[in-house]
Structure formats: structure tokens, C-alpha cells
């Protein structure tokens, strides 16, 4: 079992000062225990969190005795991504508990390997029930049976450890194969330069059309008439 050393926290100590000292403020509650404030090492917690996840029992060692908990909720800094506060859920090791456990996909699918289709992961976690000591950190999903487009992996196909029962419906699809769709390249049609040249040429011809030339003598005639009147 994973173990974290903890200290009782003085509520008068500012959280900023506590975090700068390399510790994280924590509260634990549940299983008939009063809500209690403690602090733990940032480095030690991140190591246990990475290995235990939020579905495995963790033993917290504090002055006066140990408690068994689940990492229930972790608040992280949006900028540094460092944990800044943690909630532990105290456990009764003799009572079963329901948790959601992440799925890890393993094996090789011939349907994917042969280019027949793509793997679709429908579920990424399932809910299980077990005594705290039997809770797995993760569950493996074997995708090797996926050889055709008709094959599927169901929750009922997942091998569960002794003492663990799936709460998620056994008929729910965990993974399947969908046919590959070839993406057609967009054909860009080059502009017809000859058509553009013809259009430009036509405009020039319009500018030199007979109608335009006929307008000039008319202006000259009006000018001559004005001169005669003078």
C-alpha cells in the first residue's frame, strides 16, 4: 500500500507560507471521522498520486495513528500545474466502495495493423466495487480480438482482479473498429490565362469602337457654329 507522511496543520499558518515551504494543505473526512486539516510534502504527494491515482487506497501516517484514504480531489495551480490543495476521503477497510478506474488499452489489433480500420476507444474508465484493499489502480483492455469491423470489446470482456465487481453495464462497448475513410485531395483549378487576355483585348477594342470616334466630329461641329455666331 502507498504511504504518505503527514503533519497536523495549524490553521493560523497562511497557506502561501505553507506552500513555499514545500508542503500542501490537506483535509480528510469520511468513515465517521471529523474533518481534519493536515499538511503533506509536495514532492512525496506527487509521487504517490502518480502511482496510486485516485482509485487506490493510500495510508496517511499522522501523529496519533494512521488512516486509510482515497485521493478524492486535487486542486492544481492553473499556471504551474502544481497541486495546491488535496481532499482525502477516509475509508473503512471492511466496507466495499465504488470508484471509477481508468482503462489502459494493450495488445495489437490486426484490423488496425492491416489498415482495415481505426481503433475507437468508447470508454476510458469504468465504475467498479470492491474492498479498499482490492481496488486496482487501473484496468487493462486487450484489443487483440479486434480483427474485423464487426468485432467489439465489451465491459464484460475486461478481466477483473479477485474481489472486484464491475458496476458499469457489462454490455457497454469499450472499444471497436471503424472503417478508414480516404481523404480526397482538393483539386485546385488553375485560372485560364488565355481567357483573361481575350477579355482585356476586347475592352481595348471597345475603347476604339466607331461610336467613340463619331462623338469627336460632333464636338468639333458645335465649336465651329459658336465661332460663326461670334
Backbone torsions as a table, in degrees:
resi	resn	phi	psi	omega
1	UNK	NA	147.4	179.0
2	UNK	-75.7	140.1	-177.2
3	UNK	-127.4	135.2	176.0
4	UNK	-126.1	131.4	175.9
5	UNK	-84.8	137.4	-177.6
6	UNK	-135.7	161.7	177.0
7	UNK	-127.8	148.4	175.2
8	UNK	-68.0	139.8	-173.4
9	UNK	-101.5	135.0	175.2
10	UNK	-82.2	115.3	-176.1
11	UNK	-66.4	-13.5	177.8
12	UNK	-80.1	-15.7	179.9
13	UNK	-77.6	128.6	-179.6
14	UNK	-66.9	140.3	-176.1
15	UNK	-63.9	-35.4	179.1
16	UNK	-60.3	-42.5	179.0
17	UNK	-65.8	-40.6	-179.9
18	UNK	-61.1	-44.7	-178.6
19	UNK	-68.0	-36.5	178.6
20	UNK	-65.1	-24.1	178.5
21	UNK	-82.3	1.8	177.7
22	UNK	90.3	17.4	-179.2
23	UNK	-118.9	160.2	-179.1
24	UNK	-118.2	133.7	174.4
25	UNK	-72.8	137.7	-176.5
26	UNK	-137.9	148.8	168.9
27	UNK	-128.2	145.0	172.9
28	UNK	-127.7	149.6	-177.0
29	UNK	-158.5	170.8	178.8
30	UNK	103.2	169.5	178.5
31	UNK	56.1	35.7	177.3
32	UNK	78.4	6.9	-178.8
33	UNK	-95.8	147.6	176.2
34	UNK	-70.3	150.5	176.2
35	UNK	-64.4	124.1	-174.3
36	UNK	-126.5	136.8	179.4
37	UNK	-96.3	129.3	178.3
38	UNK	-138.1	176.5	174.4
39	UNK	-136.6	148.1	-179.0
40	UNK	-135.9	162.7	178.5
41	UNK	-69.1	131.9	178.5
42	UNK	-59.8	-48.5	-177.7
43	UNK	-62.4	-45.5	-178.9
44	UNK	-64.9	-41.0	-179.2
45	UNK	-64.4	-46.3	-177.8
46	UNK	-59.7	-36.2	178.2
47	UNK	-65.3	-46.7	-180.0
48	UNK	-67.6	-41.1	179.7
49	UNK	-60.6	-41.0	-180.0
50	UNK	-65.5	-37.7	-176.2
51	UNK	-87.8	-37.3	-175.9
52	UNK	-91.8	-26.7	-176.1
53	UNK	67.1	-153.2	-179.0
54	UNK	-114.8	21.8	-179.1
55	UNK	-129.3	2.6	179.1
56	UNK	-113.0	144.1	-179.5
57	UNK	-68.5	139.9	179.0
58	UNK	-126.2	138.5	177.6
59	UNK	-98.6	124.1	178.2
60	UNK	-103.3	121.0	-178.2
61	UNK	-96.2	113.2	179.6
62	UNK	-125.9	158.7	177.2
63	UNK	-57.3	127.3	179.9
64	UNK	101.8	-4.7	177.5
65	UNK	142.1	169.0	-179.8
66	UNK	-103.8	152.7	174.8
67	UNK	-130.5	147.9	176.9
68	UNK	-99.3	131.1	-174.4
69	UNK	-140.3	167.6	166.0
70	UNK	-112.6	145.0	172.5
71	UNK	-73.6	103.2	-169.7
72	UNK	-87.1	-43.9	-178.8
73	UNK	-152.3	136.6	179.9
74	UNK	-126.7	123.7	174.8
75	UNK	-96.5	132.7	-179.0
76	UNK	-120.0	152.1	177.5
77	UNK	-70.4	127.6	-177.1
78	UNK	-64.9	-19.6	-178.6
79	UNK	-95.2	-50.6	-176.2
80	UNK	-90.8	-16.7	-177.7
81	UNK	65.6	20.0	178.4
82	UNK	-89.8	143.2	176.7
83	UNK	-66.2	134.3	-177.9
84	UNK	-120.5	-13.4	175.8
85	UNK	-161.7	143.7	-176.7
86	UNK	-134.2	139.4	171.0
87	UNK	-108.0	128.5	173.6
88	UNK	-105.9	137.5	175.0
89	UNK	-101.7	112.7	-179.6
90	UNK	-66.5	144.3	-174.8
91	UNK	-118.4	149.7	167.2
92	UNK	-100.8	108.9	-172.6
93	UNK	-64.0	-10.6	-179.8
94	UNK	-97.9	-2.8	-179.5
95	UNK	-114.5	138.4	178.9
96	UNK	-70.7	152.3	-179.0
97	UNK	-137.2	150.3	177.9
98	UNK	-103.9	131.3	178.0
99	UNK	-142.0	163.1	174.3
100	UNK	-99.6	130.2	-176.0
101	UNK	-115.9	134.0	179.4
102	UNK	-68.3	150.7	178.7
103	UNK	-103.0	138.0	177.0
104	UNK	-115.6	122.8	-177.1
105	UNK	-90.8	126.8	-176.9
106	UNK	-131.1	163.0	178.7
107	UNK	94.5	179.7	-179.0
108	UNK	-123.4	127.9	177.1
109	UNK	-93.1	122.8	178.9
110	UNK	-65.2	-29.4	178.9
111	UNK	-63.6	-38.0	177.8
112	UNK	-77.4	-43.8	-178.0
113	UNK	-59.7	-39.8	-177.8
114	UNK	-87.4	4.0	177.5
115	UNK	76.9	16.6	-179.0
116	UNK	-73.2	-35.7	-178.7
117	UNK	-165.7	-175.9	179.9
118	UNK	-112.8	146.7	178.8
119	UNK	-76.8	131.9	176.2
120	UNK	-116.8	117.9	178.1
121	UNK	-91.1	104.5	-176.0
122	UNK	-77.7	-42.8	178.9
123	UNK	-116.8	143.8	177.5
124	UNK	-115.6	-5.9	175.8
125	UNK	-159.7	157.1	174.9
126	UNK	-134.6	158.6	178.8
127	UNK	-92.7	135.8	179.9
128	UNK	-131.3	169.9	176.1
129	UNK	-134.3	135.3	179.9
130	UNK	-169.8	167.4	171.5
131	UNK	-67.5	147.2	-177.4
132	UNK	-50.7	-36.6	-178.3
133	UNK	-69.5	-18.7	-177.5
134	UNK	-100.9	-0.4	-176.9
135	UNK	-67.6	124.3	178.5
136	UNK	-82.9	153.6	178.0
137	UNK	-74.5	-33.7	-179.7
138	UNK	-156.5	168.0	178.0
139	UNK	-127.7	138.8	-178.4
140	UNK	-91.2	140.3	176.5
141	UNK	-119.3	118.2	-179.6
142	UNK	-85.7	118.0	-178.1
143	UNK	-98.8	3.8	-179.0
144	UNK	-62.2	-27.5	177.4
145	UNK	-68.5	-10.6	-178.4
146	UNK	-81.0	90.1	-176.9
147	UNK	-109.4	-20.0	-179.6
148	UNK	-134.0	174.2	179.0
149	UNK	-69.9	-17.4	-178.1
150	UNK	-86.8	-17.5	-175.9
151	UNK	-75.5	144.9	176.3
152	UNK	-143.2	154.6	173.9
153	UNK	-109.3	128.3	-178.6
154	UNK	-107.7	165.4	177.5
155	UNK	-57.0	-37.0	-179.5
156	UNK	-65.3	-16.9	179.4
157	UNK	-83.9	-12.1	-178.5
158	UNK	-76.2	129.7	178.7
159	UNK	-79.9	120.6	-178.4
160	UNK	-102.1	144.9	177.0
161	UNK	-64.5	161.8	178.3
162	UNK	-59.5	133.2	178.0
163	UNK	88.0	0.8	-178.9
164	UNK	-109.1	132.4	179.6
165	UNK	-121.8	136.8	178.0
166	UNK	-80.6	129.8	175.6
167	UNK	-91.9	-34.3	175.7
168	UNK	-60.4	140.4	-177.4
169	UNK	-52.9	129.3	-178.8
170	UNK	-64.0	-21.3	-179.5
171	UNK	-87.6	-1.6	179.3
172	UNK	-71.5	138.2	-179.9
173	UNK	-77.2	131.9	178.0
174	UNK	-97.1	-42.4	-178.9
175	UNK	-151.6	151.9	178.9
176	UNK	-153.6	178.8	-179.9
177	UNK	-119.5	134.5	174.5
178	UNK	-117.8	143.8	-177.0
179	UNK	-62.0	142.7	176.7
180	UNK	-73.1	139.2	178.2
181	UNK	-114.2	121.9	-179.5
182	UNK	-74.3	130.0	178.1
183	UNK	-86.1	122.8	-179.8
184	UNK	-81.3	132.9	179.2
185	UNK	-73.1	135.8	-179.9
186	UNK	-73.8	126.5	-179.2
187	UNK	-89.6	119.4	179.5
188	UNK	-93.4	118.6	-178.6
189	UNK	-83.8	124.9	179.9
190	UNK	-71.7	142.6	-179.6
191	UNK	-65.1	146.4	-179.8
192	UNK	-82.7	98.2	-176.6
193	UNK	-64.6	-32.4	-178.8
194	UNK	-65.3	-36.5	179.7
195	UNK	-67.1	-37.4	178.6
196	UNK	-65.0	-41.7	-179.9
197	UNK	-64.2	-40.7	179.8
198	UNK	-64.0	-40.1	-179.1
199	UNK	-64.7	-43.7	178.8
200	UNK	-63.0	-40.8	179.8
201	UNK	-62.9	-39.4	-180.0
202	UNK	-63.8	-38.1	178.9
203	UNK	-64.2	-40.5	179.1
204	UNK	-63.1	-40.0	179.9
205	UNK	-64.8	-35.5	179.3
206	UNK	-65.2	-37.0	179.9
207	UNK	-64.6	-31.1	180.0
208	UNK	-100.8	23.8	-177.8
209	UNK	-70.9	156.5	-179.0
210	UNK	-54.7	-36.3	-178.9
211	UNK	-61.1	-38.2	-180.0
212	UNK	-68.2	-39.7	-179.5
213	UNK	-68.2	-34.5	-177.6
214	UNK	-68.3	-22.9	-178.0
215	UNK	-71.1	-29.2	-176.3
216	UNK	-65.5	-51.5	-179.7
217	UNK	-58.8	-32.3	-179.2
218	UNK	-63.1	-40.8	178.5
219	UNK	-65.4	-41.9	-179.5
220	UNK	-62.9	-39.0	-179.0
221	UNK	-63.7	-42.0	179.0
222	UNK	-62.8	-36.9	-179.7
223	UNK	-65.5	-42.2	-179.9
224	UNK	-63.8	-39.3	-179.2
225	UNK	-65.5	-39.7	177.6
226	UNK	-62.7	-37.7	-178.7
227	UNK	-66.7	-40.5	-179.6
228	UNK	-63.9	-39.7	-179.7
229	UNK	-62.5	-38.1	177.8
230	UNK	-65.9	NA	NA
